[in-house]
Amino acid sequence: MSGITVEFPGVKALENVDFRLFPGEVHALMGENGAGKSTLIKALTGVNQIASGSITVNATPIRFSGPADARENGISTVYQEVNLCTNLTVAENIMLGSEPRRFGGLDWRSMRRQAAVFLKRMGLNIDPGSSLGSHSLAVQQLVAISRAMVVDAKVLILDEPTSSLDTDEVEQLFAVMRQLREDGVAILFVSHFLDQIYAISDRITILRNGALVEERLTGELPQRELVSLMIAGTSDATVGQVIERNVVSARKSDAKPLLQAVGLGRKGAVQPFDLELYPGEVIGMAGLLGSGRTELARLLYGADKADEGSIQLHGVQAKLRTPRQALGHKIAYTSEDRKGEGVIGDLSVAENIILGLQAARGWTRPLPATKAAQVVDAYIKALGVRPANPQALLKNLSGGNQQKVLLARWLATAPKLLLLDEPTRGIDIGAKTEIMNLVSELAEQGMSVVFISAELEEVLRLSDRIVVMRDHTKVAEIPSSQDVDVPRLIEIIATGEENT
C-alpha cells in the first residue's frame, strides 16, 4: 500500500500512508484509538474508498470493490467479534459461501469432509457436524480462521483476535498463526497487548493521527520506544491555562475512603485489583487503549458485572450490579463512546441534561417542568454550553459542547463519585481547558473523580494519584509529583513495572 489517503467529510482519516506485508510474516499494526488502523484495513479490503494512493498484490496493481472481492483475491479478515452463525454446525460455518453441491443441492458429506481438513490445519479435533455455539470462544475464533483459509488466503487480517481469550487459548491461536506463517501466509495482526505483539510478530508498523510514524523489525524496537512512538506528542490541553489546584496529598490521616474495591475483577476484562477512592481526589488512569482502563471504570459503575471481589461504599458492603444501582449510590459515569453510549443527538439539550436525573428518580416520578427548567438553565450557564438554547437539538452542537451537556447530565444527579472516560477526546483546545478546569473545581468541592485519558500530560496535570493499567492488569499506583513525568509513565506502561 503506497501513499494511501482516505477522506471523510471534513477530515482525513489517513494521509499518505505506506504499508507493506511480506509472505510468511506476522506484521503488527499498532496505534491508539483514532490512529487509523481500522481505516487502513478497510481501505485494503475495499470497504473504504481511497482518495489517492495505490495497492499492489504480487506486484500487480489492484483495487477491491468490497470485502467479497478482496476475499476472492486471497485476502481474508477475521474480526474481534466472531462473525459466524452459532446456530449452524462447524462445517456449515467453515464452508459458508463455498458450500459443495451435488445434484442441485448441498453435499453435506463433502462439506463435513472438507471442513475436517481445515480443522486439522488449525489443530482442532472437533466434530464438523457439531453446533458452533457449543464450543468456546477460542474454538469459534479458530473456526473463523478456518473459514478465512477456505479461499486459500495469501493474506490473513486478524483484528483483535485475542481480546476475549485466556492465556491457554491465546497460545493455541499463536500456534496456528506460527504454522500459517511457515506455510507462507502473510498475517496482519492488530492487538493492544504488548506482550503478545512481541511474542508473535516479526515486524511492527505504527500509526498516529492517520499518519505513518515508523515501520520497524520487532526485535529492534524496545517496548518503551514503541509506547512512546504510539502516544508521543504534546496534548493541546496543556497549551491552555488550566487551574493549578491544591493537590489533596494533604489528605488527613484519619480520612476514610468513599469507595473501596477489593479483589474486583471480571474474566476477559480486568484482572482482580484493589483500589481506594477518597473524597476530593482525582485518580488518573493511564495506559494504552485496550489496557483495561475503561473496563475498570465500568466495573465500578455496575455497567459490567464483576466475577469476583467486592465494593464498599463508606465502609459498607455495596452491590453495584447495574448503572441504576450506581446512580442510587451517587456514582456517575461518562462513557468514552460519547455518540454511541452518551448523548442522544435527536433529543434537545434540555432533554439530554435531565435524562440522568429522571433515571435516578424513576420513570413513575416525572421531574416537574419548573424544576427541570431550573436545572437545565443552571447547568447551561455553569458549563458555558453554546449556543445557550435548551431546545436546540444536541446533534447540531460541537463535540466540545456535546461533552459539556453530557457532564451536565451527571452533575445534575449530584454525584459523590464521577467516572470520566476520555472526556476531552475529539474536542477543541478551548473546550478541553474548560473541562479540565471543571474537573479541578469539582475535586476542590469534595467530589471524588476518576479521570481516564490517553493524553498523559492531562493525567499528570490533574491527578493526585495515578493508576497505570497494562494488558487488563493494574500494574502500578503512584502519587503524582514532580518526580513523575511523561517518560516515567511511558516506561511503566511499557514494562509493567513501577520500579525499573
One Martini backbone bead per residue (centre of mass of N, CA, C, O) as a GRO file, in nm:
protein
  500
    1MET     BB    1   0.095   0.037   0.026
    2SER     BB    2   0.070   0.369  -0.135
    3GLY     BB    3  -0.024   0.673  -0.040
    4ILE     BB    4  -0.265   0.653   0.158
    5THR     BB    5  -0.589   0.816   0.118
    6VAL     BB    6  -0.856   0.903   0.352
    7GLU     BB    7  -1.183   1.052   0.320
    8PHE     BB    8  -1.392   1.254   0.511
    9PRO     BB    9  -1.601   1.473   0.612
   10GLY     BB   10  -1.360   1.705   0.724
   11VAL     BB   11  -1.152   1.447   0.701
   12LYS     BB   12  -0.837   1.275   0.748
   13ALA     BB   13  -0.781   0.945   0.821
   14LEU     BB   14  -0.566   0.931   0.586
   15GLU     BB   15  -0.205   1.019   0.510
   16ASN     BB   16   0.026   0.894   0.324
   17VAL     BB   17   0.028   0.570   0.353
   18ASP     BB   18   0.250   0.306   0.429
   19PHE     BB   19   0.228  -0.057   0.345
   20ARG     BB   20   0.382  -0.377   0.422
   21LEU     BB   21   0.363  -0.732   0.310
   22PHE     BB   22   0.492  -1.047   0.378
   23PRO     BB   23   0.562  -1.352   0.332
   24GLY     BB   24   0.583  -1.517   0.627
   25GLU     BB   25   0.441  -1.294   0.826
   26VAL     BB   26   0.405  -1.095   1.125
   27HIS     BB   27   0.215  -0.790   1.121
   28ALA     BB   28   0.200  -0.518   1.325
   29LEU     BB   29  -0.069  -0.293   1.405
   30MET     BB   30  -0.020   0.028   1.552
   31GLY     BB   31  -0.236   0.220   1.777
   32GLU     BB   32  -0.442   0.435   1.872
   33ASN     BB   33  -0.722   0.578   1.894
   34GLY     BB   34  -0.745   0.715   1.566
   35ALA     BB   35  -0.489   0.630   1.391
   36GLY     BB   36  -0.601   0.412   1.136
   37LYS     BB   37  -0.630   0.102   1.130
   38SER     BB   38  -0.919   0.043   1.025
   39THR     BB   39  -0.894   0.216   0.770
   40LEU     BB   40  -0.668   0.052   0.638
   41ILE     BB   41  -0.819  -0.216   0.623
   42LYS     BB   42  -1.065  -0.101   0.459
   43ALA     BB   43  -0.891  -0.016   0.218
   44LEU     BB   44  -0.783  -0.299   0.145
   45THR     BB   45  -1.097  -0.438   0.138
   46GLY     BB   46  -1.306  -0.200   0.012
   47VAL     BB   47  -1.474  -0.027   0.216
   48ASN     BB   48  -1.278   0.205   0.159
   49GLN     BB   49  -1.218   0.477  -0.018
   50ILE     BB   50  -0.962   0.599  -0.221
   51ALA     BB   51  -0.823   0.905  -0.291
   52SER     BB   52  -0.518   0.798  -0.269
   53GLY     BB   53  -0.319   0.569  -0.415
   54SER     BB   54  -0.182   0.224  -0.380
   55ILE     BB   55  -0.232  -0.129  -0.472
   56THR     BB   56  -0.031  -0.427  -0.437
   57VAL     BB   57  -0.031  -0.771  -0.569
   58ASN     BB   58   0.222  -0.919  -0.677
   59ALA     BB   59   0.285  -0.643  -0.851
   60THR     BB   60  -0.032  -0.588  -0.878
   61PRO     BB   61  -0.260  -0.377  -0.946
   62ILE     BB   62  -0.526  -0.302  -0.701
   63ARG     BB   63  -0.897  -0.280  -0.648
   64PHE     BB   64  -1.145  -0.312  -0.422
   65SER     BB   65  -1.509  -0.325  -0.390
   66GLY     BB   66  -1.482  -0.544  -0.151
   67PRO     BB   67  -1.463  -0.809   0.061
   68ALA     BB   68  -1.537  -1.023  -0.151
   69ASP     BB   69  -1.316  -0.943  -0.351
   70ALA     BB   70  -1.078  -0.985  -0.158
   71ARG     BB   71  -1.134  -1.285  -0.099
   72GLU     BB   72  -1.104  -1.382  -0.398
   73ASN     BB   73  -0.787  -1.259  -0.369
   74GLY     BB   74  -0.674  -1.369  -0.072
   75ILE     BB   75  -0.832  -1.170   0.143
   76SER     BB   76  -0.871  -1.212   0.493
   77THR     BB   77  -1.107  -1.148   0.770
   78VAL     BB   78  -1.078  -1.131   1.134
   79TYR     BB   79  -1.270  -1.038   1.388
   80GLN     BB   80  -1.328  -0.979   1.711
   81GLU     BB   81  -1.612  -1.045   1.627
   82VAL     BB   82  -1.760  -1.325   1.566
   83ASN     BB   83  -1.885  -1.380   1.221
   84LEU     BB   84  -2.107  -1.611   1.302
   85CYS     BB   85  -2.318  -1.913   1.323
   86THR     BB   86  -2.418  -2.071   1.613
   87ASN     BB   87  -2.669  -2.247   1.484
   88LEU     BB   88  -2.456  -2.380   1.327
   89THR     BB   89  -2.230  -2.565   1.205
   90VAL     BB   90  -1.904  -2.588   1.161
   91ALA     BB   91  -1.912  -2.661   0.859
   92GLU     BB   92  -2.106  -2.436   0.767
   93ASN     BB   93  -1.919  -2.203   0.850
   94ILE     BB   94  -1.665  -2.272   0.685
   95MET     BB   95  -1.842  -2.308   0.395
   96LEU     BB   96  -1.948  -2.034   0.372
   97GLY     BB   97  -1.988  -1.970   0.023
   98SER     BB   98  -1.842  -2.286  -0.035
   99GLU     BB   99  -2.047  -2.496  -0.102
  100PRO     BB  100  -2.100  -2.808  -0.176
  101ARG     BB  101  -2.244  -2.971  -0.466
  102ARG     BB  102  -2.538  -3.193  -0.545
  103PHE     BB  103  -2.791  -3.216  -0.748
  104GLY     BB  104  -2.862  -2.899  -0.653
  105GLY     BB  105  -2.739  -2.955  -0.371
  106LEU     BB  106  -2.615  -3.017  -0.077
  107ASP     BB  107  -2.298  -3.162   0.031
  108TRP     BB  108  -2.263  -3.280   0.338
  109ARG     BB  109  -2.029  -3.478   0.333
  110SER     BB  110  -1.825  -3.292   0.189
  111MET     BB  111  -1.838  -3.062   0.392
  112ARG     BB  112  -1.723  -3.221   0.636
  113ARG     BB  113  -1.461  -3.313   0.499
  114GLN     BB  114  -1.345  -3.032   0.433
  115ALA     BB  115  -1.359  -2.914   0.718
  116ALA     BB  116  -1.162  -3.121   0.850
  117VAL     BB  117  -0.909  -3.014   0.708
  118PHE     BB  118  -0.912  -2.729   0.839
  119LEU     BB  119  -0.913  -2.820   1.132
  120LYS     BB  120  -0.642  -2.965   1.125
  121ARG     BB  121  -0.477  -2.708   1.057
  122MET     BB  122  -0.578  -2.582   1.350
  123GLY     BB  123  -0.579  -2.821   1.569
  124LEU     BB  124  -0.881  -2.943   1.551
  125ASN     BB  125  -1.073  -3.189   1.753
  126ILE     BB  126  -1.371  -3.175   1.594
  127ASP     BB  127  -1.697  -3.184   1.507
  128PRO     BB  128  -1.835  -3.068   1.214
  129GLY     BB  129  -2.147  -3.138   1.317
  130SER     BB  130  -2.134  -2.939   1.530
  131SER     BB  131  -2.220  -2.685   1.717
  132LEU     BB  132  -2.080  -2.381   1.749
  133GLY     BB  133  -2.219  -2.291   2.028
  134SER     BB  134  -2.069  -2.540   2.195
  135HIS     BB  135  -1.820  -2.359   2.181
  136SER     BB  136  -1.568  -2.182   2.236
  137LEU     BB  137  -1.432  -1.882   2.154
  138ALA     BB  138  -1.164  -1.997   2.055
  139VAL     BB  139  -1.281  -2.198   1.854
  140GLN     BB  140  -1.440  -1.989   1.691
  141GLN     BB  141  -1.188  -1.836   1.597
  142LEU     BB  142  -1.066  -2.079   1.440
  143VAL     BB  143  -1.307  -2.115   1.252
  144ALA     BB  144  -1.280  -1.837   1.120
  145ILE     BB  145  -1.002  -1.903   1.001
  146SER     BB  146  -1.088  -2.144   0.837
  147ARG     BB  147  -1.276  -1.984   0.653
  148ALA     BB  148  -1.049  -1.796   0.543
  149MET     BB  149  -0.886  -2.056   0.411
  150VAL     BB  150  -1.076  -2.159   0.183
  151VAL     BB  151  -0.953  -1.931  -0.029
  152ASP     BB  152  -0.651  -1.934  -0.008
  153ALA     BB  153  -0.501  -1.742   0.176
  154LYS     BB  154  -0.238  -1.488   0.168
  155VAL     BB  155  -0.411  -1.290   0.350
  156LEU     BB  156  -0.431  -1.230   0.711
  157ILE     BB  157  -0.672  -1.063   0.911
  158LEU     BB  158  -0.624  -0.976   1.264
  159ASP     BB  159  -0.874  -0.829   1.475
  160GLU     BB  160  -0.857  -0.875   1.787
  161PRO     BB  161  -0.847  -1.207   1.863
  162THR     BB  162  -0.761  -1.191   2.201
  163SER     BB  163  -0.962  -1.022   2.387
  164SER     BB  164  -1.136  -1.310   2.492
  165LEU     BB  165  -0.877  -1.465   2.584
  166ASP     BB  166  -0.689  -1.681   2.729
  167THR     BB  167  -0.377  -1.797   2.763
  168ASP     BB  168  -0.420  -2.077   2.628
  169GLU     BB  169  -0.581  -1.969   2.380
  170VAL     BB  170  -0.361  -1.789   2.270
  171GLU     BB  171  -0.152  -2.015   2.220
  172GLN     BB  172  -0.326  -2.166   2.019
  173LEU     BB  173  -0.336  -1.938   1.811
  174PHE     BB  174  -0.027  -1.902   1.776
  175ALA     BB  175   0.027  -2.182   1.660
  176VAL     BB  176  -0.134  -2.127   1.402
  177MET     BB  177   0.020  -1.876   1.307
  178ARG     BB  178   0.294  -2.017   1.276
  179GLN     BB  179   0.202  -2.219   1.061
  180LEU     BB  180   0.108  -2.012   0.852
  181ARG     BB  181   0.381  -1.877   0.824
  182GLU     BB  182   0.526  -2.134   0.717
  183ASP     BB  183   0.314  -2.139   0.464
  184GLY     BB  184   0.323  -1.811   0.366
  185VAL     BB  185   0.147  -1.638   0.527
  186ALA     BB  186   0.013  -1.318   0.557
  187ILE     BB  187   0.004  -1.133   0.872
  188LEU     BB  188  -0.233  -0.915   1.013
  189PHE     BB  189  -0.184  -0.770   1.343
  190VAL     BB  190  -0.419  -0.676   1.598
  191SER     BB  191  -0.310  -0.527   1.913
  192HIS     BB  192  -0.289  -0.424   2.276
  193PHE     BB  193  -0.081  -0.651   2.345
  194LEU     BB  194   0.247  -0.636   2.397
  195ASP     BB  195   0.338  -0.927   2.456
  196GLN     BB  196   0.207  -1.044   2.197
  197ILE     BB  197   0.359  -0.884   1.988
  198TYR     BB  198   0.646  -1.000   2.082
  199ALA     BB  199   0.569  -1.311   2.048
  200ILE     BB  200   0.464  -1.299   1.713
  201SER     BB  201   0.612  -1.071   1.574
  202ASP     BB  202   0.829  -0.927   1.308
  203ARG     BB  203   0.659  -0.660   1.257
  204ILE     BB  204   0.616  -0.290   1.284
  205THR     BB  205   0.340  -0.061   1.258
  206ILE     BB  206   0.297   0.295   1.311
  207LEU     BB  207   0.020   0.491   1.407
  208ARG     BB  208  -0.075   0.857   1.394
  209ASN     BB  209  -0.323   1.048   1.307
  210GLY     BB  210  -0.320   0.907   1.005
  211ALA     BB  211  -0.006   0.840   1.028
  212LEU     BB  212   0.312   0.754   0.963
  213VAL     BB  213   0.578   0.675   1.175
  214GLU     BB  214   0.671   0.353   1.166
  215GLU     BB  215   0.901   0.086   1.061
  216ARG     BB  216   0.977  -0.224   1.242
  217LEU     BB  217   1.154  -0.448   1.386
  218THR     BB  218   1.080  -0.604   1.669
  219GLY     BB  219   1.381  -0.665   1.773
  220GLU     BB  220   1.444  -0.327   1.730
  221LEU     BB  221   1.191  -0.259   1.942
  222PRO     BB  222   1.135  -0.128   2.218
  223GLN     BB  223   0.870  -0.094   2.419
  224ARG     BB  224   0.907   0.204   2.511
  225GLU     BB  225   0.933   0.312   2.220
  226LEU     BB  226   0.661   0.225   2.117
  227VAL     BB  227   0.488   0.387   2.314
  228SER     BB  228   0.605   0.663   2.237
  229LEU     BB  229   0.518   0.652   1.934
  230MET     BB  230   0.206   0.628   1.991
  231ILE     BB  231   0.187   0.891   2.225
  232ALA     BB  232   0.320   1.114   2.116
  233GLY     BB  233   0.274   1.434   2.216
  234THR     BB  234   0.123   1.729   2.279
  235SER     BB  235  -0.122   1.846   2.448
  236ASP     BB  236  -0.343   2.096   2.393
  237ALA     BB  237  -0.432   2.143   2.691
  238THR     BB  238  -0.146   2.260   2.787
  239VAL     BB  239  -0.183   2.543   2.651
  240GLY     BB  240  -0.378   2.605   2.839
  241GLN     BB  241  -0.534   2.745   3.124
  242VAL     BB  242  -0.491   2.555   3.403
  243ILE     BB  243  -0.583   2.488   3.698
  244GLU     BB  244  -0.408   2.507   3.996
  245ARG     BB  245  -0.434   2.270   4.227
  246ASN     BB  246  -0.472   2.143   4.535
  247VAL     BB  247  -0.322   1.885   4.640
  248VAL     BB  248  -0.455   1.593   4.819
  249SER     BB  249  -0.196   1.498   4.994
  250ALA     BB  250  -0.332   1.637   5.261
  251ARG     BB  251  -0.466   1.407   5.365
  252LYS     BB  252  -0.602   1.286   5.620
  253SER     BB  253  -0.524   1.021   5.822
  254ASP     BB  254  -0.853   0.981   5.895
  255ALA     BB  255  -0.946   0.927   5.627
  256LYS     BB  256  -1.217   0.804   5.436
  257PRO     BB  257  -1.329   0.612   5.206
  258LEU     BB  258  -1.568   0.603   4.964
  259LEU     BB  259  -1.412   0.369   4.800
  260GLN     BB  260  -1.379  -0.001   4.788
  261ALA     BB  261  -1.171  -0.225   4.611
  262VAL     BB  262  -1.168  -0.594   4.633
  263GLY     BB  263  -1.076  -0.811   4.406
  264LEU     BB  264  -1.170  -0.685   4.140
  265GLY     BB  265  -1.328  -0.873   3.863
  266ARG     BB  266  -1.312  -0.980   3.501
  267LYS     BB  267  -1.328  -1.196   3.270
  268GLY     BB  268  -1.151  -1.054   2.996
  269ALA     BB  269  -1.105  -0.752   3.135
  270VAL     BB  270  -1.013  -0.774   3.459
  271GLN     BB  271  -0.796  -0.800   3.687
  272PRO     BB  272  -0.765  -0.819   3.999
  273PHE     BB  273  -0.834  -0.536   4.223
  274ASP     BB  274  -0.720  -0.254   4.410
  275LEU     BB  275  -0.921   0.034   4.544
  276GLU     BB  276  -0.903   0.380   4.652
  277LEU     BB  277  -1.151   0.640   4.715
  278TYR     BB  278  -1.141   0.988   4.775
  279PRO     BB  279  -1.237   1.272   4.872
  280GLY     BB  280  -1.105   1.518   4.651
  281GLU     BB  281  -1.002   1.321   4.429
  282VAL     BB  282  -0.778   1.251   4.154
  283ILE     BB  283  -0.786   0.967   3.944
  284GLY     BB  284  -0.559   0.848   3.728
  285MET     BB  285  -0.569   0.683   3.400
  286ALA     BB  286  -0.316   0.480   3.266
  287GLY     BB  287  -0.288   0.378   2.921
  288LEU     BB  288  -0.359   0.193   2.678
  289LEU     BB  289  -0.550   0.091   2.455
  290GLY     BB  290  -0.685  -0.198   2.613
  291SER     BB  291  -0.572  -0.210   2.925
  292GLY     BB  292  -0.854  -0.152   3.126
  293ARG     BB  293  -0.979   0.122   3.199
  294THR     BB  294  -1.278   0.096   3.116
  295GLU     BB  295  -1.340  -0.173   3.262
  296LEU     BB  296  -1.298  -0.061   3.546
  297ALA     BB  297  -1.516   0.158   3.540
  298ARG     BB  298  -1.758  -0.036   3.476
  299LEU     BB  299  -1.741  -0.186   3.747
  300LEU     BB  300  -1.788   0.064   3.935
  301TYR     BB  301  -2.083   0.119   3.778
  302GLY     BB  302  -2.230  -0.163   3.675
  303ALA     BB  303  -2.211  -0.222   3.361
  304ASP     BB  304  -2.041  -0.452   3.479
  305LYS     BB  305  -1.994  -0.772   3.603
  306ALA     BB  306  -1.847  -0.916   3.857
  307ASP     BB  307  -1.680  -1.222   3.942
  308GLU     BB  308  -1.505  -1.069   4.165
  309GLY     BB  309  -1.528  -0.936   4.460
  310SER     BB  310  -1.553  -0.598   4.616
  311ILE     BB  311  -1.769  -0.327   4.745
  312GLN     BB  312  -1.722  -0.020   4.926
  313LEU     BB  313  -1.937   0.224   5.094
  314HIS     BB  314  -1.850   0.375   5.362
  315GLY     BB  315  -1.776   0.067   5.473
  316VAL     BB  316  -2.008  -0.064   5.296
  317GLN     BB  317  -2.153  -0.304   5.149
  318ALA     BB  318  -2.193  -0.323   4.786
  319LYS     BB  319  -2.426  -0.333   4.508
  320LEU     BB  320  -2.308  -0.314   4.154
  321ARG     BB  321  -2.509  -0.431   3.884
  322THR     BB  322  -2.608  -0.139   3.802
  323PRO     BB  323  -2.646   0.186   3.709
  324ARG     BB  324  -2.889   0.239   3.892
  325GLN     BB  325  -2.741   0.167   4.156
  326ALA     BB  326  -2.515   0.375   4.124
  327LEU     BB  327  -2.697   0.625   4.129
  328GLY     BB  328  -2.806   0.564   4.418
  329HIS     BB  329  -2.482   0.611   4.513
  330LYS     BB  330  -2.359   0.857   4.356
  331ILE     BB  331  -2.277   0.739   4.060
  332ALA     BB  332  -2.096   0.849   3.771
  333TYR     BB  333  -2.086   0.806   3.395
  334THR     BB  334  -1.865   0.866   3.118
  335SER     BB  335  -1.829   0.770   2.810
  336GLU     BB  336  -1.611   0.733   2.542
  337ASP     BB  337  -1.886   0.685   2.380
  338ARG     BB  338  -2.058   0.951   2.314
  339LYS     BB  339  -2.253   0.858   2.079
  340GLY     BB  340  -2.334   0.556   2.167
  341GLU     BB  341  -2.349   0.611   2.521
  342GLY     BB  342  -2.460   0.915   2.550
  343VAL     BB  343  -2.570   1.096   2.347
  344ILE     BB  344  -2.886   1.236   2.205
  345GLY     BB  345  -2.922   1.395   1.911
  346ASP     BB  346  -3.259   1.403   1.884
  347LEU     BB  347  -3.235   1.561   2.133
  348SER     BB  348  -3.229   1.795   2.348
  349VAL     BB  349  -3.051   1.955   2.574
  350ALA     BB  350  -3.256   1.927   2.803
  351GLU     BB  351  -3.316   1.621   2.775
  352ASN     BB  352  -3.022   1.533   2.829
  353ILE     BB  353  -2.980   1.655   3.113
  354ILE     BB  354  -3.242   1.510   3.264
  355LEU     BB  355  -3.199   1.204   3.228
  356GLY     BB  356  -3.046   1.123   3.490
  357LEU     BB  357  -3.246   1.236   3.697
  358GLN     BB  358  -3.489   1.069   3.600
  359ALA     BB  359  -3.359   0.789   3.641
  360ALA     BB  360  -3.322   0.823   3.952
  361ARG     BB  361  -3.638   0.861   4.008
  362GLY     BB  362  -3.802   0.750   3.790
  363TRP     BB  363  -4.072   0.710   3.561
  364THR     BB  364  -4.306   0.758   3.792
  365ARG     BB  365  -4.134   1.046   3.856
  366PRO     BB  366  -4.172   1.321   3.727
  367LEU     BB  367  -4.019   1.602   3.643
  368PRO     BB  368  -4.079   1.903   3.697
  369ALA     BB  369  -4.077   2.158   3.478
  370THR     BB  370  -3.957   2.379   3.659
  371LYS     BB  371  -3.715   2.215   3.764
  372ALA     BB  372  -3.593   2.143   3.491
  373ALA     BB  373  -3.541   2.436   3.396
  374GLN     BB  374  -3.348   2.508   3.627
  375VAL     BB  375  -3.133   2.297   3.575
  376VAL     BB  376  -3.067   2.362   3.282
  377ASP     BB  377  -2.993   2.661   3.319
  378ALA     BB  378  -2.764   2.623   3.525
  379TYR     BB  379  -2.575   2.435   3.340
  380ILE     BB  380  -2.545   2.612   3.095
  381LYS     BB  381  -2.403   2.839   3.256
  382ALA     BB  382  -2.178   2.683   3.416
  383LEU     BB  383  -2.058   2.542   3.129
  384GLY     BB  384  -2.100   2.706   2.864
  385VAL     BB  385  -2.322   2.644   2.665
  386ARG     BB  386  -2.306   2.625   2.298
  387PRO     BB  387  -2.577   2.721   2.262
  388ALA     BB  388  -2.817   2.875   2.498
  389ASN     BB  389  -3.029   2.634   2.390
  390PRO     BB  390  -3.245   2.397   2.517
  391GLN     BB  391  -3.390   2.323   2.218
  392ALA     BB  392  -3.153   2.221   2.094
  393LEU     BB  393  -3.009   2.001   1.906
  394LEU     BB  394  -2.738   1.812   1.985
  395LYS     BB  395  -2.626   1.743   1.692
  396ASN     BB  396  -2.566   2.070   1.642
  397LEU     BB  397  -2.328   2.045   1.820
  398SER     BB  398  -2.038   2.042   1.936
  399GLY     BB  399  -1.829   1.828   2.089
  400GLY     BB  400  -1.775   2.004   2.340
  401ASN     BB  401  -2.081   2.066   2.404
  402GLN     BB  402  -2.168   1.774   2.431
  403GLN     BB  403  -1.983   1.715   2.674
  404LYS     BB  404  -2.113   1.922   2.863
  405VAL     BB  405  -2.395   1.794   2.863
  406LEU     BB  406  -2.306   1.524   2.980
  407LEU     BB  407  -2.201   1.642   3.245
  408ALA     BB  408  -2.465   1.775   3.331
  409ARG     BB  409  -2.632   1.522   3.367
  410TRP     BB  410  -2.454   1.412   3.615
  411LEU     BB  411  -2.439   1.667   3.799
  412ALA     BB  412  -2.752   1.673   3.852
  413THR     BB  413  -2.717   1.409   4.055
  414ALA     BB  414  -2.504   1.462   4.271
  415PRO     BB  415  -2.223   1.334   4.283
  416LYS     BB  416  -1.946   1.166   4.454
  417LEU     BB  417  -1.880   0.997   4.187
  418LEU     BB  418  -1.670   1.053   3.893
  419LEU     BB  419  -1.660   0.897   3.572
  420LEU     BB  420  -1.403   0.973   3.327
  421ASP     BB  421  -1.406   0.885   2.978
  422GLU     BB  422  -1.259   1.071   2.767
  423PRO     BB  423  -1.362   1.394   2.788
  424THR     BB  424  -1.134   1.529   2.561
  425ARG     BB  425  -1.210   1.385   2.311
  426GLY     BB  426  -1.251   1.558   2.011
  427ILE     BB  427  -1.173   1.848   2.117
  428ASP     BB  428  -1.106   2.155   2.170
  429ILE     BB  429  -0.895   2.348   2.353
  430GLY     BB  430  -1.108   2.515   2.504
  431ALA     BB  431  -1.282   2.276   2.606
  432LYS     BB  432  -1.060   2.127   2.752
  433THR     BB  433  -0.993   2.344   2.960
  434GLU     BB  434  -1.275   2.365   3.086
  435ILE     BB  435  -1.296   2.067   3.181
  436MET     BB  436  -1.041   2.062   3.356
  437ASN     BB  437  -1.135   2.285   3.545
  438LEU     BB  438  -1.387   2.138   3.643
  439VAL     BB  439  -1.247   1.902   3.776
  440SER     BB  440  -1.093   2.070   3.981
  441GLU     BB  441  -1.342   2.198   4.119
  442LEU     BB  442  -1.483   1.937   4.210
  443ALA     BB  443  -1.255   1.845   4.397
  444GLU     BB  444  -1.252   2.099   4.578
  445GLN     BB  445  -1.565   2.021   4.664
  446GLY     BB  446  -1.527   1.679   4.719
  447MET     BB  447  -1.505   1.519   4.472
  448SER     BB  448  -1.476   1.212   4.319
  449VAL     BB  449  -1.226   1.135   4.058
  450VAL     BB  450  -1.215   0.962   3.746
  451PHE     BB  451  -0.941   0.994   3.507
  452ILE     BB  452  -0.951   0.926   3.159
  453SER     BB  453  -0.647   0.925   2.948
  454ALA     BB  454  -0.426   0.935   2.668
  455GLU     BB  455  -0.324   1.200   2.794
  456LEU     BB  456  -0.062   1.229   3.005
  457GLU     BB  457  -0.065   1.530   3.072
  458GLU     BB  458  -0.347   1.535   3.193
  459VAL     BB  459  -0.303   1.333   3.418
  460LEU     BB  460  -0.071   1.487   3.561
  461ARG     BB  461  -0.220   1.763   3.610
  462LEU     BB  462  -0.485   1.639   3.780
  463SER     BB  463  -0.352   1.427   3.964
  464ASP     BB  464  -0.289   1.257   4.272
  465ARG     BB  465  -0.329   0.977   4.139
  466ILE     BB  466  -0.182   0.690   3.955
  467VAL     BB  467  -0.314   0.449   3.738
  468VAL     BB  468  -0.169   0.161   3.589
  469MET     BB  469  -0.232   0.003   3.277
  470ARG     BB  470  -0.182  -0.351   3.163
  471ASP     BB  471  -0.323  -0.597   3.015
  472HIS     BB  472  -0.573  -0.584   3.228
  473THR     BB  473  -0.367  -0.458   3.451
  474LYS     BB  474  -0.268  -0.354   3.757
  475VAL     BB  475   0.075  -0.220   3.796
  476ALA     BB  476   0.013   0.076   3.927
  477GLU     BB  477   0.049   0.318   4.213
  478ILE     BB  478   0.093   0.674   4.202
  479PRO     BB  479   0.204   0.965   4.294
  480SER     BB  480   0.180   1.287   4.215
  481SER     BB  481   0.483   1.442   4.089
  482GLN     BB  482   0.789   1.572   3.995
  483ASP     BB  483   0.899   1.265   3.944
  484VAL     BB  484   0.652   1.255   3.745
  485ASP     BB  485   0.648   1.175   3.401
  486VAL     BB  486   0.602   1.081   3.088
  487PRO     BB  487   0.847   0.886   3.062
  488ARG     BB  488   0.774   0.730   3.320
  489LEU     BB  489   0.498   0.627   3.229
  490ILE     BB  490   0.593   0.483   2.976
  491GLU     BB  491   0.772   0.281   3.122
  492ILE     BB  492   0.546   0.143   3.286
  493ILE     BB  493   0.367   0.061   3.050
  494ALA     BB  494   0.588  -0.111   2.899
  495THR     BB  495   0.685  -0.300   3.161
  496GLY     BB  496   0.497  -0.320   3.432
  497GLU     BB  497   0.699  -0.143   3.616
  498GLU     BB  498   0.772   0.073   3.875
  499ASN     BB  499   1.076  -0.046   3.935
  500THR     BB  500   1.329   0.054   3.677
   0.00000   0.00000   0.00000
